[in-house]
């Protein structure tokens, strides 16, 4: 039976949602199963009543602060359409800087081993696996629900060169796939008392993926301290961190015996990713060092 038409057109519904235009468009396109270009081309079409009701329900949730990605169940990252839910942190554009840095250290012409610590939705692991088909990627997370979603995302984007392991950082690794050419991680790095935890989209995201102790460095300490024993000679550690944490993170890297390779800014100009290497002049490390040095020149 055909759904009855409402009195609202596409354009009217977008206005009455009382949302930022981009949010209004994304949500209505999601409800209708179309793209945003369709909304422009069909601005005067009348909507079915059931679609209007569904749309305004989502619009209210968005006005209450719920992230658009959780409302639609998807988020694009590195050109990949990934499923997301409230068990994982929503992939952010600034994390693509981490992927760029990791890829600079990974030659495309031979097999390499990569460890993604705290994979969440699988965004980093899948982006690297997509760009380096010869890579063997191991993605770790402490959350069973996050890993289940990440596995579904691997199927969604049809990538088979990633394995998944539930572990509290390196706890269950036990040499599985080690040593690695690159260890990449976007761990929690928000201080427990940071007021931003009670603001905006992050109010709806899993606290375990955000908070990291009194100074926000607890997870980074664990990732950095365990890296030297699990990197190949000349291997690279790439971590994301907060806007003001670069000096502390680089100090932790040096204290762990790693060679500081610098901090890189995201598209907003914020110091977002720091890199260190396990000191050795073997061939694999020399190649990574050259690639990272070339990346430094572009910053």
C-alpha positions in Angstrom: 0.0 0.0 0.0 1.4 3.4 -1.0 2.3 5.7 1.9 0.1 8.9 2.0 1.8 12.1 1.0 2.3 14.8 3.7 1.8 18.5 3.2 5.5 19.1 3.4 7.9 19.3 0.5 11.6 18.4 0.7 12.6 22.0 1.0 10.0 22.7 3.8 11.0 19.7 5.8 14.7 20.8 5.7 13.8 24.3 6.9 11.4 23.1 9.7 14.0 20.6 11.1 15.7 23.6 12.7 19.2 22.1 12.1 22.4 23.2 10.5 21.8 22.8 6.7 24.4 20.0 6.3 22.9 18.0 9.2 19.4 18.5 7.9 20.4 17.3 4.5 22.3 14.3 5.6 19.5 13.1 7.9 16.8 13.5 5.3 18.9 11.8 2.6 19.4 9.0 5.1 15.6 8.6 5.7 14.8 8.7 2.0 17.7 6.5 0.9 19.0 9.1 -1.5 22.0 11.3 -1.8 22.0 15.1 -1.1 22.0 15.9 -4.8 18.6 14.2 -5.1 17.3 16.6 -2.4 18.3 19.6 -4.5 16.8 18.2 -7.7 13.5 17.2 -5.9 13.1 20.2 -3.6 9.4 20.6 -4.3 8.5 16.9 -4.1 6.0 16.1 -1.3 7.2 13.7 1.3 5.4 10.6 2.6 3.9 11.1 6.1 5.9 8.2 7.5 9.2 9.7 6.2 8.4 13.1 7.7 7.7 11.5 11.1 10.9 9.5 11.0 12.9 12.6 9.9 11.6 14.9 12.6 12.3 12.2 15.2 15.9 12.1 14.1 16.0 15.9 13.8 15.0 16.2 17.5 17.6 13.8 18.6 20.2 15.8 16.7 19.0 19.1 18.3 19.5 17.3 21.6 23.1 16.8 20.7 23.3 13.2 19.4 25.9 12.9 16.6 24.7 12.6 13.1 27.0 9.6 12.6 25.1 7.7 15.3 21.8 8.7 13.9 22.6 7.4 10.4 24.8 4.6 11.5 27.6 5.4 9.1 30.7 7.6 8.8 33.1 8.1 5.9 36.8 7.8 6.7 39.6 7.7 4.1 36.9 7.3 1.4 35.5 4.2 3.1 31.9 4.1 4.3 32.0 2.6 7.7 29.3 1.5 10.1 29.4 3.2 13.5 27.4 2.9 16.7 27.7 4.0 20.3 30.2 1.2 21.1 32.9 3.1 19.2 34.4 6.5 18.8 33.2 8.3 15.6 36.2 8.4 13.1 37.3 12.0 12.7 39.0 13.7 9.8 42.1 14.6 11.8 42.8 10.9 12.3 43.5 10.7 8.6 46.7 12.5 9.4 47.8 9.5 11.4 47.0 7.2 8.4 49.0 9.4 6.1 52.0 9.2 8.5 51.7 5.5 8.8 51.6 5.0 5.0 54.7 7.0 4.6 56.5 4.4 6.6 55.1 1.4 4.7 56.5 0.5 1.3 53.9 -0.7 -1.1 56.1 -3.1 -3.0 56.6 -5.8 -0.3 54.7 -7.4 2.6 54.7 -5.5 5.8 53.3 -6.0 9.3 51.1 -3.4 10.9 49.6 -3.3 14.4 46.6 -1.0 15.1 46.1 -0.5 18.8 42.6 0.5 20.0 41.0 0.0 16.6 37.4 0.9 17.5 35.4 0.9 14.3 38.5 -0.4 12.5 38.9 2.9 10.6 42.7 3.1 10.8 43.4 -0.6 10.2 41.0 -0.7 7.2 42.4 2.5 5.7 45.9 1.1 5.8 44.8 -2.3 4.6 43.1 -0.6 1.7 46.1 1.4 0.7 48.6 -1.4 1.3 47.1 -4.6 -0.1 50.3 -6.6 0.7 50.2 -5.5 4.3 49.3 -7.9 7.1 47.3 -5.8 9.6 46.5 -6.9 13.2 43.9 -4.7 14.9 43.4 -4.8 18.6 40.7 -3.5 20.9 39.6 -4.3 24.5 35.9 -4.1 23.6 34.2 -7.1 22.2 31.4 -5.0 20.8 33.8 -2.7 19.0 35.6 -5.6 17.5 32.3 -7.1 16.2 31.6 -3.8 14.5 35.1 -3.6 13.1 34.8 -7.1 11.6 31.5 -6.1 10.0 33.2 -3.1 8.5 35.9 -5.2 7.0 33.2 -7.2 5.3 31.4 -4.0 4.3 34.4 -2.7 2.5 35.6 -6.1 1.3 39.0 -6.1 2.9 40.5 -9.5 4.0 44.1 -8.5 5.0 43.1 -7.5 8.6 43.0 -9.8 11.6 41.2 -8.9 14.8 42.2 -9.6 18.4 40.5 -8.6 21.7 43.2 -7.4 24.1 44.0 -4.7 26.6 46.7 -3.0 24.5 49.5 -5.5 24.2 48.2 -7.9 26.9 47.1 -10.8 24.7 49.5 -10.2 21.9 52.1 -12.8 22.9 54.1 -12.4 19.7 51.1 -12.8 17.5 52.3 -11.3 14.2 55.2 -9.4 15.9 57.5 -7.8 15.3 55.8 -5.0 13.3 57.0 -2.6 10.7 54.5 0.0 12.0 52.5 0.4 15.2 49.7 2.9 14.8 47.3 4.0 17.6 44.7 6.6 18.2 44.2 5.9 21.9 42.1 7.7 24.5 43.9 11.0 25.4 41.4 13.2 27.2 42.1 14.1 30.8 39.5 12.8 33.2 38.5 16.3 34.3 38.4 17.9 30.9 35.2 20.0 30.6 34.9 19.0 26.9 33.7 15.6 28.0 30.4 17.1 28.9 30.0 19.1 25.7 28.9 18.4 22.1 29.0 15.1 20.4 31.5 13.5 22.8 28.7 13.3 25.5 27.3 10.4 23.5 30.6 8.6 22.7 32.0 5.7 24.9 34.0 7.2 27.8 36.5 4.3 27.6 37.5 5.6 24.1 38.1 9.2 25.4 39.3 9.4 29.0 42.9 8.5 29.9 43.6 9.4 33.4 44.4 12.6 35.3 46.7 14.0 32.6 45.2 12.2 29.6 48.4 10.3 29.0 47.7 6.9 30.6 46.9 5.1 27.4 49.7 6.8 25.5 52.2 5.7 28.1 51.1 2.0 27.7 51.3 2.2 23.9 54.7 3.9 23.8 56.3 1.8 26.5 55.3 -1.5 24.8 56.3 -0.5 21.3 60.1 -1.0 21.3 59.9 -4.7 22.1 57.3 -5.2 19.3 58.8 -3.2 16.4 61.3 -4.4 13.8 64.7 -2.7 13.9 63.9 0.6 12.2 60.2 0.2 12.7 57.9 3.2 13.3 55.5 4.1 16.0 52.7 6.6 15.0 50.3 8.0 17.6 47.6 10.5 17.7 47.3 12.9 20.7 45.7 16.0 22.0 46.5 19.5 20.8 48.8 20.3 23.7 50.3 16.9 24.3 53.1 16.7 21.7 56.0 17.7 24.0 54.9 15.1 26.7 54.4 12.4 24.1 57.7 12.9 22.4 59.4 12.9 25.8 57.8 9.5 26.5 59.0 8.2 23.2 62.6 9.3 23.9 62.4 7.8 27.4 61.3 4.5 25.8 64.5 4.5 23.8 62.9 5.5 20.5 64.2 8.1 18.1 62.0 11.2 17.9 60.9 11.8 14.3 58.7 14.8 15.0 55.1 15.9 15.3 52.8 16.6 12.4 49.8 18.9 12.1 46.3 18.0 11.0 44.4 20.0 8.4 43.3 22.5 11.1 47.0 23.2 11.8 46.9 21.4 15.2 49.8 19.3 16.3 48.0 15.9 16.1 50.4 13.0 15.4 53.9 12.2 16.7 56.3 9.7 15.2 59.2 7.8 16.6 61.4 5.0 15.3 63.2 2.0 16.8 66.8 3.0 16.2 68.6 0.8 13.7 69.9 1.5 10.2 68.7 -1.8 8.6 67.0 -1.6 5.2 63.4 -1.5 6.3 64.1 1.3 8.8 66.1 3.3 6.4 63.3 3.3 3.9 60.8 4.4 6.5 63.1 7.2 7.7 63.5 8.5 4.1 59.7 8.5 3.5 59.0 10.3 6.8 61.8 12.8 6.1 60.1 13.6 2.8 56.8 14.0 4.7 58.5 16.4 7.1 59.5 18.6 4.2 55.8 19.1 3.3 54.8 20.3 6.8 
